[in-house]
Amino acid sequence: MYTYRNLQEDFSLLSKKGARVGSVGNSVLNNRIYYAHTGSDSGSQIIVTGGIHARENVTSLLVVKQAYRHLNCAMGIYFVPMLNPDGAVLIERGWRHVGRYTSMVRQINGSDDFSLWKANVRGVDLNNNFDAKFGLGKGNLTKPSSHGYIGKYPFSEPESAAIRDFTLKVKPSYTVSYHAKGREVYWYFGQDNARDKVMASKIARYLDYKRVDGDMQSAGGYKDWCVLQGISAVTIEIGKDELSHPLCEGDVAEDIERNLDLPQKIHLWNKNF
Ligand SMILES: [Zn+2]
């Protein structure tokens, strides 16, 4: 399992190796949501995120590996591997380690096994908490849960508000959100933009994943919100669909390999469009 501690160790190493390291903001429990920037400060930027769903921590590992891979790449890329650090702490260390939320998470979960938990420690599914058809998604819930709860209002959670503010500041030309599982590329959120579809096709073909054009059942996600801001965006689901959660590194070794160079590929395709 890739942990918050692992992330901190990797970030001190990334910093030593020349990445510019900082924080997008803090979580409910005041854990830092780290970013590493590689390449140019000026010109087009890409934001790559992972770990918004706690049980999908293999995506955090992937985004960290991408950051190392791009240390010498000239193109500007922000890597944000763990958007939900509290969720990562919960699945790794258990309910005793989430401060004043211990009784709440136990009550919500109904058991002490948190290996399938996706939400933050307030039981909000951060990828349903963005202001994009808020509360209209299939499977959206209106009370705290291990997954699917939209929160009281859009951006009620410090984690989603932090990546919103960061994105508005960076003004990226493209964002990539990593999830697991299914080997799929989602891009559509009602936009009339042929270019977005072509980019999603290129990504899907490069990865040998399936491009999914979307049936508009998702809502409140980071990718959805980016599209509404006019930022081209994809959600990429790594890992074969027949795997079961929680995934481990060995389950997605091949997916990590396939995705390692994707950020610089996206930069090139975007530029040469
Ligand atoms: Zn997910």
Boltz pocket constraint, residues with backbone or C-beta under 6 A from the ligand:
constraints:
  - pocket:
      binder: B
      contacts: [[A, 53], [A, 56], [A, 178], [A, 179], [A, 180]]
      max_distance: 6.0
